[in-house]
């Protein structure tokens, strides 16, 4: 090959603007958007807690777990066959957003909504009842509204439901070998094990808005006073305090006290109202009763708030 032909070929390459490119290199690059998503999800967990409380009738504990990247088929393999899977469009984000809700959470919320303790036994029928479907719709709307608010701080988005399935095999977000970012929220109602809500974003969709999310990271480095107050309030809301009640206060003489022995009977009279005490301070008063086979107190009056209707 002559020198002149080599130069002409090099000139042609420069004219077309062709540059070397390694396909797949961008997919292997770590997502810089994950720290920003983690912070968004921390705020989303607090707002979701506020939206779930009217549904559950009790104060739920909502925790945002760190975001992880996995292949879509690997995530599907870990899910039960029967679950709630909803696919949304979050325009202008590319691709969709998949929302997966543990069916046990739906059953517990229904039980708590109608006055139960939020306990749900093993599901015998692999379908949602009409009542569960209605509550599932409310739960999904509350979740999507929360996500829309969070994303609108980065880029204005509009959520639209595309499809809803109850078979994990029909869940289609991306190809099985493509990576997805999984944002998991755990929801605990009472002492039972937490249930999971998974939000899946295609990795490619997040890469398209990485610049916006990176700016959000720097904007969040200095929190405002209201954000500090919100965090402190959320942390204080999780503090567990021991409450007790006094059912009777019989009076004994010193002689009677010294002569006590096993088998003695001390008569007491049950009051109509008993106090609820926290750290020795009377917080409320209520009536003794029973719920689900256990002794319980029905609150009649809260100090500083008046009578409970």
C-alpha positions as CSV (number, residue, x, y, z in Angstrom):
1,X,0.0,0.0,0.0
2,X,1.4,3.4,-0.9
3,X,1.9,6.3,1.5
4,X,-0.5,8.5,-0.5
5,X,-3.3,5.9,-0.3
6,X,-2.8,5.6,3.5
7,X,-3.1,9.3,3.9
8,X,-6.2,9.5,1.8
9,X,-7.9,6.8,3.8
10,X,-7.0,8.6,7.1
11,X,-8.4,11.9,5.6
12,X,-11.6,10.1,4.8
13,X,-11.9,8.9,8.3
14,X,-11.4,12.4,9.7
15,X,-14.0,13.8,7.2
16,X,-16.7,11.3,8.4
17,X,-16.0,12.1,12.0
18,X,-15.8,8.4,12.9
19,X,-14.3,7.6,16.3
20,X,-13.6,4.2,18.0
21,X,-16.5,3.0,20.3
22,X,-16.8,0.0,22.5
23,X,-20.3,-1.3,22.6
24,X,-21.6,-2.2,26.0
25,X,-19.0,-0.1,27.8
26,X,-21.6,2.4,29.0
27,X,-23.7,-0.4,30.5
28,X,-20.8,-1.6,32.6
29,X,-20.1,1.9,34.0
30,X,-21.4,2.3,37.6
31,X,-24.6,4.4,37.9
32,X,-23.7,7.8,39.4
33,X,-27.4,8.4,40.0
34,X,-27.7,5.9,42.8
35,X,-26.7,8.2,45.7
36,X,-29.3,10.8,44.5
37,X,-32.0,8.1,44.3
38,X,-31.2,6.9,47.8
39,X,-31.8,10.4,49.1
40,X,-35.0,10.7,47.2
41,X,-36.2,7.4,48.6
42,X,-35.5,8.4,52.2
43,X,-37.8,11.4,51.7
44,X,-40.3,9.3,49.8
45,X,-40.4,6.8,52.8
46,X,-41.4,9.6,55.1
47,X,-44.1,10.9,52.8
48,X,-45.4,7.4,52.1
49,X,-45.7,6.8,55.9
50,X,-48.0,9.8,56.1
51,X,-50.1,8.6,53.2
52,X,-50.4,5.0,54.6
53,X,-51.5,6.0,58.0
54,X,-55.1,6.9,57.0
55,X,-55.4,3.5,55.2
56,X,-53.8,1.4,57.9
57,X,-55.5,3.2,60.8
58,X,-52.2,2.7,62.7
59,X,-48.8,4.3,62.4
60,X,-46.8,2.2,60.0
61,X,-43.0,2.0,59.9
62,X,-41.7,2.6,56.4
63,X,-38.0,2.2,55.6
64,X,-36.1,2.9,52.4
65,X,-33.4,0.3,51.7
66,X,-30.3,1.2,49.6
67,X,-30.8,0.9,45.9
68,X,-29.3,-2.2,44.2
69,X,-28.6,-3.1,40.6
70,X,-29.6,-6.5,39.4
71,X,-30.5,-8.3,36.2
72,X,-34.3,-8.2,35.7
73,X,-34.6,-12.0,35.4
74,X,-32.7,-12.5,38.6
75,X,-35.1,-10.2,40.4
76,X,-38.1,-12.0,39.0
77,X,-36.7,-15.4,40.1
78,X,-36.8,-14.2,43.7
79,X,-40.5,-13.1,43.6
80,X,-43.5,-15.3,44.4
81,X,-45.6,-16.4,41.5
82,X,-48.7,-14.5,42.9
83,X,-48.0,-10.8,43.5
84,X,-49.2,-7.4,42.5
85,X,-47.2,-6.0,39.6
86,X,-48.1,-2.7,38.0
87,X,-46.3,-1.0,35.1
88,X,-46.3,2.8,34.8
89,X,-45.1,5.2,32.2
90,X,-43.1,8.1,33.9
91,X,-42.8,10.5,31.0
92,X,-40.4,11.8,29.9
93,X,-38.3,9.0,31.5
94,X,-37.4,6.4,28.9
95,X,-39.0,3.0,29.4
96,X,-41.4,2.2,32.2
97,X,-41.4,1.9,36.0
98,X,-42.5,-1.3,37.6
99,X,-44.2,-1.4,41.0
100,X,-44.3,-4.7,42.9
101,X,-46.4,-4.9,46.1
102,X,-46.3,-7.9,48.5
103,X,-49.9,-9.4,48.6
104,X,-49.5,-10.0,52.3
105,X,-49.2,-6.2,52.8
106,X,-52.5,-5.8,51.0
107,X,-54.2,-8.3,53.2
108,X,-52.8,-6.7,56.4
109,X,-53.9,-3.3,55.4
110,X,-57.4,-4.5,54.7
111,X,-57.5,-6.1,58.2
112,X,-56.2,-3.0,59.9
113,X,-58.5,-0.7,57.9
114,X,-61.6,-2.5,59.2
115,X,-60.4,-2.4,62.8
116,X,-58.2,-5.5,63.1
117,X,-54.6,-5.7,64.4
118,X,-53.2,-5.9,60.8
119,X,-52.6,-9.7,60.9
120,X,-53.2,-11.8,57.8
121,X,-53.0,-15.6,57.6
122,X,-51.8,-17.7,54.7
123,X,-53.5,-16.8,51.4
124,X,-55.5,-19.8,50.1
125,X,-56.8,-18.2,46.9
126,X,-54.3,-16.8,44.4
127,X,-56.4,-13.7,43.6
128,X,-57.3,-10.4,45.3
129,X,-60.8,-10.0,46.7
130,X,-62.9,-6.9,45.5
131,X,-62.1,-5.2,48.8
132,X,-58.4,-5.9,48.4
133,X,-58.5,-4.6,44.8
134,X,-60.0,-1.3,46.0
135,X,-57.4,-0.9,48.7
136,X,-54.6,-1.9,46.3
137,X,-55.7,0.9,44.0
138,X,-55.5,3.4,46.8
139,X,-52.1,2.1,47.9
140,X,-50.8,2.2,44.3
141,X,-52.1,5.7,43.8
142,X,-50.5,6.9,47.1
143,X,-47.2,5.3,46.1
144,X,-47.2,6.7,42.6
145,X,-48.2,10.2,43.9
146,X,-45.3,10.1,46.3
147,X,-42.8,9.0,43.6
148,X,-44.1,11.7,41.2
149,X,-43.5,14.4,43.9
150,X,-40.0,13.1,44.5
151,X,-39.1,13.0,40.8
152,X,-40.6,16.4,40.1
153,X,-37.8,17.9,42.2
154,X,-35.4,16.6,39.6
155,X,-37.4,16.5,36.4
156,X,-41.2,17.0,35.9
157,X,-42.8,13.6,35.3
158,X,-46.3,12.4,34.6
159,X,-47.3,8.9,35.7
160,X,-49.7,6.8,33.7
161,X,-50.7,3.2,34.5
162,X,-49.9,0.9,31.5
163,X,-50.9,-2.5,32.9
164,X,-51.5,-4.4,36.1
165,X,-50.8,-8.2,36.6
166,X,-50.9,-10.7,39.5
167,X,-48.6,-13.2,37.8
168,X,-44.9,-12.4,38.1
169,X,-44.2,-14.3,34.9
170,X,-46.2,-11.7,32.9
171,X,-44.1,-8.8,34.3
172,X,-42.3,-7.2,31.4
173,X,-40.2,-4.1,32.0
174,X,-37.0,-4.8,30.0
175,X,-35.3,-7.9,28.6
176,X,-34.3,-10.5,31.2
177,X,-30.6,-9.9,30.9
178,X,-30.8,-6.1,31.2
179,X,-29.9,-4.4,34.5
180,X,-32.5,-2.6,36.6
181,X,-32.2,-0.4,39.7
182,X,-34.4,-1.7,42.5
183,X,-35.7,0.7,45.2
184,X,-37.2,-1.3,48.0
185,X,-39.5,0.1,50.8
186,X,-40.3,-2.1,53.7
187,X,-43.6,-1.5,55.5
188,X,-44.2,-2.9,59.0
189,X,-47.6,-2.9,60.7
190,X,-47.3,-3.8,64.3
191,X,-44.9,-6.5,65.4
192,X,-45.3,-8.7,62.4
193,X,-42.5,-9.1,59.8
194,X,-42.2,-6.2,57.3
195,X,-43.6,-6.5,53.8
196,X,-41.8,-5.2,50.7
197,X,-42.7,-2.7,48.0
198,X,-40.2,-2.8,45.1
199,X,-39.8,0.0,42.5
200,X,-37.8,-1.0,39.4
201,X,-36.2,1.5,37.0
202,X,-34.5,0.4,33.8
203,X,-30.8,1.3,34.2
204,X,-30.8,2.9,30.7
205,X,-33.6,5.3,31.8
206,X,-31.6,6.5,34.8
207,X,-28.5,7.0,32.6
208,X,-30.5,9.4,30.5
209,X,-31.1,11.7,33.5
210,X,-27.8,11.2,35.3
211,X,-26.9,14.8,34.9
212,X,-30.1,16.0,36.5
213,X,-29.7,13.6,39.4
214,X,-26.0,14.6,39.9
215,X,-27.0,18.2,40.2
216,X,-29.6,17.1,42.8
217,X,-26.9,15.4,44.9
218,X,-25.0,18.7,45.2
219,X,-28.2,20.6,45.9
220,X,-29.0,18.2,48.8
221,X,-25.6,18.6,50.6
222,X,-27.0,21.5,52.7
223,X,-30.4,20.7,54.2
224,X,-32.8,23.4,55.1
225,X,-34.2,23.9,58.5
226,X,-37.6,22.4,57.5
227,X,-35.8,19.2,56.2
228,X,-33.9,18.9,59.5
229,X,-37.1,19.2,61.4
230,X,-38.8,16.6,59.2
231,X,-35.9,14.2,59.8
232,X,-35.9,14.8,63.6
233,X,-39.7,14.4,63.7
234,X,-39.5,11.1,61.7
235,X,-36.8,9.8,64.0
236,X,-38.7,10.7,67.2
237,X,-41.8,9.1,65.8
238,X,-40.0,5.7,65.8
239,X,-39.0,6.0,69.5
240,X,-40.7,3.2,71.6
241,X,-42.1,4.3,75.0
242,X,-43.4,1.9,77.6
243,X,-47.0,2.6,78.6
244,X,-48.8,1.1,81.6
245,X,-52.2,1.4,83.4
246,X,-53.3,1.1,87.0
247,X,-56.5,-1.0,87.4
248,X,-56.9,-0.6,91.2
249,X,-55.3,1.1,94.2
250,X,-56.4,-0.7,97.3
251,X,-55.5,0.7,100.7
252,X,-53.9,-1.5,103.3
253,X,-52.8,-0.8,106.9
254,X,-49.3,-1.6,108.0
255,X,-50.6,-4.4,110.1
256,X,-52.4,-6.0,107.1
257,X,-49.4,-5.5,104.9
258,X,-47.1,-7.3,107.4
259,X,-49.5,-10.2,107.9
260,X,-50.0,-10.9,104.1
261,X,-49.6,-14.6,103.2
262,X,-50.4,-16.7,100.1
263,X,-54.1,-17.3,99.7
264,X,-55.2,-13.9,101.2
265,X,-57.8,-12.1,99.2
266,X,-57.8,-8.3,98.8
267,X,-61.1,-6.9,97.5
268,X,-60.8,-4.3,94.8
269,X,-63.4,-2.3,92.9
270,X,-62.8,-1.7,89.2
271,X,-63.1,1.9,88.2
272,X,-65.1,3.0,85.1
273,X,-62.0,4.8,83.7
274,X,-58.4,3.8,84.1
275,X,-55.3,6.0,83.3
276,X,-52.7,5.4,80.6
277,X,-49.3,6.4,82.0
278,X,-46.0,7.0,80.2
279,X,-43.0,7.7,82.4
280,X,-45.3,8.3,85.4
281,X,-47.3,11.0,83.5
282,X,-51.0,10.5,82.7
283,X,-51.4,10.7,78.9
284,X,-55.0,9.5,78.5
285,X,-57.9,7.7,80.3
286,X,-60.0,4.8,78.9
287,X,-62.3,1.9,79.6
288,X,-61.2,-1.6,80.2
289,X,-62.5,-4.1,77.6
290,X,-61.5,-6.9,75.3
291,X,-60.3,-7.1,71.7
292,X,-59.4,-10.3,69.8
293,X,-59.4,-12.3,73.0
294,X,-57.0,-9.9,74.8
295,X,-57.6,-7.3,77.5
296,X,-57.5,-3.8,76.0
297,X,-58.1,-0.2,76.8
298,X,-60.5,1.9,74.7
299,X,-59.3,5.5,75.0
300,X,-62.0,8.0,76.0
301,X,-60.0,11.1,76.7
302,X,-56.5,12.3,75.7
303,X,-54.9,15.0,77.9
304,X,-55.0,18.3,76.1
305,X,-57.2,17.1,73.3
306,X,-60.6,16.5,74.9
307,X,-62.9,13.5,74.6
308,X,-62.3,11.0,71.7
309,X,-65.4,10.6,69.5
